[in-house]
Amino acid sequence: MPYVCADYSKYKFVNVCWNSENGIATVTLKRPPVNSLTAEFLRELSSLLLDLEKDETQGLIFTSEFDEKVFSAGLDFKELYRPSIDHAKEFMSLLHSFSFRLSCTAYPTVAVINGHAPAGGCIIPLCCEYRIGLNNFNIGLNELKFGILLPDWLSSLMIHTIGSRNAEQAILSGTLFSSEHALRIGLVDEIAPTKEVALEKATAFLNKAKIVNRSLRLDAKLHLRRPILQEFQKDIENELAKNVSLLMSDKVQQSLDAHIKILKEKRGN
Ligand SMILES: CCCC/C=C/CC(=O)SCCNC(=O)CCNC(=O)[C@H](O)C(C)(C)COP(=O)(O)OP(=O)(O)OC[C@H]1O[C@@H](n2cnc3c(N)ncnc32)[C@H](O)[C@@H]1OP(=O)(O)O
């Protein structure tokens, strides 16, 4: 059984619960109010994956502290509104490296999606090997509605998960799917009535992975995910520059401004 060396209490935005009997780490995202992804959060998540790797984690479950509300609201609107060019570059690079790392972990990964997961909120589930949703949430890549063209690696993750035809329709229409619809197209693998049941199902998935030799399993995973990993590694500098210039464009900045206003009005701020 793995010996836990890392100090997981140092993390601000996640709670890590180790099961010493089966080596499964349950990582609860807890960046209030909606687990939106900032540079600091992404940096922390990347470092966490390295710690879990060193500690020979047998399996990883991601879930959210904000039960029945939100898994992750995606990229942080406020941080991406009028960022400095250096910050935009750093952000895009952190998003890319975290997503790449999560897509090719040696240990199996599951997302228990216990709330909404729009746009960038769908990235963690898509990088994971298995997705279990709860009822009454929305999930999908609706970036086109913000005027954001998806990076190739993100489209590739969607294609890998739901097939090219479904991915084309989903991405081009910018649809957020209900849990039931997400299950029908394979965007989630199962639906559970409660978080507890979802966590049991996640553990069952991870236990199945254990009967396979770890290094053989990793070879197979990397082979099966090669098309995605190639997209991550393709022309990285150019791809990042493209995403940064898109983010800084007037069109995307205006769209972010509009969304921030909508959220403010919703709260009566
Ligand atoms: C190259 C890039 C590739 C990937 C690109 C991805 C683009 C994105 O990810 S853009 C972000 C897309 N996300 C969304 O459109 C979600 C927007 N939020 C919502 O729909 C709702 O907030 C929610 C369904 C997630 C939750 O609804 P709920 O009623 O529970 O809470 P609210 O009152 O709406 O919000 C609470 C609080 O959270 C703030 N907030 C919400 N979303 C974000 C966000 N994405 N970034 C930053 N902050 C967010 C919201 O403003 C409220 O804040 P205050 O309490 O300060 O008013």
The ligand as a Gaussian input file, in Angstrom:
#p B3LYP/6-31G(d) Opt

LIG

0 1
 C       -8.724000      28.661000     -24.323000
 C       -9.784000      28.467000     -23.327000
 C      -10.540000      27.212000     -23.489000
 C      -11.631000      26.961000     -22.537000
 C      -12.557000      28.114000     -22.414000
 C      -13.457000      28.181000     -21.458000
 C      -14.316000      29.384000     -21.269000
 C      -14.957000      29.429000     -19.910000
 O      -14.879000      28.517000     -19.132000
 S      -15.720000      30.869000     -19.554000
 C      -16.665000      30.496000     -18.091000
 C      -17.925000      29.796000     -18.472000
 N      -18.747000      29.620000     -17.310000
 C      -20.034000      29.971000     -17.248000
 O      -20.630000      30.455000     -18.170000
 C      -20.685000      29.777000     -15.922000
 C      -21.212000      31.065000     -15.394000
 N      -21.836000      30.836000     -14.105000
 C      -23.053000      30.292000     -13.957000
 O      -23.726000      29.914000     -14.894000
 C      -23.551000      30.159000     -12.550000
 O      -22.801000      31.029000     -11.740000
 C      -23.456000      28.730000     -11.980000
 C      -24.498000      27.841000     -12.694000
 C      -22.071000      28.122000     -12.143000
 C      -23.793000      28.763000     -10.478000
 O      -25.035000      29.399000     -10.299000
 P      -25.486000      29.888000      -8.851000
 O      -26.858000      30.449000      -8.992000
 O      -25.289000      28.808000      -7.884000
 O      -24.436000      31.023000      -8.462000
 P      -24.328000      32.519000      -9.025000
 O      -25.123000      33.409000      -8.150000
 O      -24.613000      32.575000     -10.482000
 O      -22.777000      32.787000      -8.844000
 C      -22.186000      32.834000      -7.544000
 C      -20.937000      33.658000      -7.601000
 O      -20.006000      33.024000      -8.470000
 C      -19.548000      33.951000      -9.452000
 N      -19.239000      33.225000     -10.691000
 C      -20.015000      32.386000     -11.384000
 N      -19.384000      31.909000     -12.451000
 C      -18.147000      32.442000     -12.434000
 C      -17.009000      32.348000     -13.277000
 N      -16.985000      31.546000     -14.364000
 N      -15.924000      33.063000     -12.964000
 C      -15.897000      33.864000     -11.875000
 N      -16.945000      33.999000     -11.026000
 C      -18.047000      33.301000     -11.312000
 C      -20.716000      34.903000      -9.621000
 O      -20.309000      36.104000     -10.203000
 C      -21.159000      35.064000      -8.184000
 O      -20.209000      35.943000      -7.577000
 P      -20.637000      37.013000      -6.473000
 O      -21.065000      36.218000      -5.290000
 O      -19.405000      37.827000      -6.253000
 O      -21.785000      37.817000      -7.079000

